[in-house]
Amino acid sequence: MEAMATVLQLVKRLSDCPRPRVLPGIALRHYHDSRDIPTWLELRHRAFARAKPGVQRWTVADFEADLIGRPWWRPERLWFAMAAEPGGGSPFAVGTVVLADRAVGGAIVPAVHWLAVAPTWRRRGVGRHLLETLETRAWELGHREVFLETHVGWTAAARLYESLGYEPATGGIPML
Ligand SMILES: CC(C)(COP(=O)(O)OP(=O)(O)OC[C@H]1O[C@@H](n2cnc3c(N)ncnc32)[C@H](O)[C@@H]1OP(=O)(O)O)[C@@H](O)C(=O)NCCC(=O)NCCS
């Protein structure tokens, strides 16, 4: 994450298996192959275009280094939220999130990485749906906590995390 100023580290303790709500009109799918990289880069670019602080535009090489190059990377750790126009047409990506690993106190813990929803698709529950799906996967993998880093200036994200029960974490959570 390029934002250097005030970073917030948050944690959510999972006390029960999360149950993602169905979101009408939205279907989730995993990363397929390298043809998905431009789609993901464009979504990230649009989602953060007005973010303050902003993030630098990424290239395919950045994607490969930050995601595919990580020891935890699996295609099923990246979700796209796909929408379809009423009346047909190919589904298109309106949101994404990645389940990363971080090291906390000698343990490996799951972390939310690059949550992004296209501006015209916000406040329809897409971000919450992606996070609940990520939390379910973390639970299935045997984890009972999910971590994340965000920025105090990204207020929509902060409100979303707060609404889902994330709280300030103590101690550092370095990315693996
Ligand atoms: C943060 C972000 C992913 C939220 O996605 P979203 O699909 O709009 O979020 P949801 O519709 O699922 O919101 C769920 C709840 O979160 C809270 N919330 C989300 N956006 C909010 C906003 N702008 N203001 C206040 N509350 C907000 C609300 O409680 C909302 O429920 P409600 O709509 O029923 O009131 C999206 O705004 C985004 O992509 N922002 C730019 C990128 C970013 O900051 N990513 C996170 C990096 S850590």
The ligand as a MOL file (V3000), in Angstrom:
LIG
                    3D

  0  0  0     0  0            999 V3000
M  V30 BEGIN CTAB
M  V30 COUNTS 48 50 0 0 0
M  V30 BEGIN ATOM
M  V30 1 C -14.6910 1.2160 0.7480 0
M  V30 2 C -15.4840 0.6300 -0.3880 0
M  V30 3 C -14.8220 -0.6950 -0.8450 0
M  V30 4 C -16.9240 0.3490 0.0850 0
M  V30 5 O -17.6000 -0.3870 -0.9110 0
M  V30 6 P -19.1970 -0.3700 -1.0370 0
M  V30 7 O -19.5810 -1.4830 -1.9410 0
M  V30 8 O -19.6890 0.9750 -1.3860 0
M  V30 9 O -19.6590 -0.6910 0.4760 0
M  V30 10 P -21.0590 -1.3080 0.9130 0
M  V30 11 O -22.1520 -0.8410 0.0090 0
M  V30 12 O -20.9170 -2.7890 1.0700 0
M  V30 13 O -21.2500 -0.6350 2.3610 0
M  V30 14 C -21.6190 -1.4020 3.4990 0
M  V30 15 C -21.7310 -0.4720 4.6820 0
M  V30 16 O -20.4810 0.2010 4.9230 0
M  V30 17 C -20.7280 1.5630 5.3240 0
M  V30 18 N -20.2940 2.4950 4.2610 0
M  V30 19 C -19.7810 2.1710 3.0690 0
M  V30 20 N -19.4670 3.2960 2.3690 0
M  V30 21 C -19.7950 4.3360 3.1560 0
M  V30 22 C -19.7200 5.7500 3.0000 0
M  V30 23 N -19.2410 6.3090 1.8590 0
M  V30 24 N -20.1350 6.5400 4.0190 0
M  V30 25 C -20.6190 6.0070 5.1570 0
M  V30 26 N -20.7440 4.6530 5.3660 0
M  V30 27 C -20.3230 3.8420 4.3760 0
M  V30 28 C -22.2380 1.6500 5.5250 0
M  V30 29 O -22.5300 1.2060 6.8400 0
M  V30 30 C -22.7310 0.6370 4.4990 0
M  V30 31 O -24.0250 0.1480 4.7670 0
M  V30 32 P -25.3250 0.9700 4.2270 0
M  V30 33 O -25.0610 1.3270 2.7850 0
M  V30 34 O -26.4270 -0.0220 4.4140 0
M  V30 35 O -25.4210 2.1890 5.1090 0
M  V30 36 C -15.5650 1.6160 -1.6090 0
M  V30 37 O -16.0370 2.8550 -1.1470 0
M  V30 38 C -14.2300 1.8340 -2.3080 0
M  V30 39 O -13.8580 1.0710 -3.2150 0
M  V30 40 N -13.4980 2.8840 -1.8830 0
M  V30 41 C -12.1990 3.2360 -2.5060 0
M  V30 42 C -11.1520 2.1810 -2.2890 0
M  V30 43 C -10.8980 1.9230 -0.8150 0
M  V30 44 O -10.8470 2.8080 0.0070 0
M  V30 45 N -10.6640 0.6220 -0.5250 0
M  V30 46 C -10.3550 0.1770 0.8250 0
M  V30 47 C -8.8860 0.2200 1.0040 0
M  V30 48 S -8.4110 -0.3250 2.6320 0
M  V30 END ATOM
M  V30 BEGIN BOND
M  V30 1 1 1 2
M  V30 2 1 2 3
M  V30 3 1 2 4
M  V30 4 1 2 36
M  V30 5 1 4 5
M  V30 6 1 5 6
M  V30 7 2 6 7
M  V30 8 1 6 8
M  V30 9 1 6 9
M  V30 10 1 9 10
M  V30 11 2 10 11
M  V30 12 1 10 12
M  V30 13 1 10 13
M  V30 14 1 13 14
M  V30 15 1 14 15
M  V30 16 1 15 16
M  V30 17 1 15 30
M  V30 18 1 16 17
M  V30 19 1 17 18
M  V30 20 1 17 28
M  V30 21 1 18 19
M  V30 22 1 18 27
M  V30 23 2 19 20
M  V30 24 1 20 21
M  V30 25 1 21 22
M  V30 26 2 21 27
M  V30 27 1 22 23
M  V30 28 2 22 24
M  V30 29 1 24 25
M  V30 30 2 25 26
M  V30 31 1 26 27
M  V30 32 1 28 29
M  V30 33 1 28 30
M  V30 34 1 30 31
M  V30 35 1 31 32
M  V30 36 2 32 33
M  V30 37 1 32 34
M  V30 38 1 32 35
M  V30 39 1 36 37
M  V30 40 1 36 38
M  V30 41 2 38 39
M  V30 42 1 38 40
M  V30 43 1 40 41
M  V30 44 1 41 42
M  V30 45 1 42 43
M  V30 46 2 43 44
M  V30 47 1 43 45
M  V30 48 1 45 46
M  V30 49 1 46 47
M  V30 50 1 47 48
M  V30 END BOND
M  V30 END CTAB
M  END
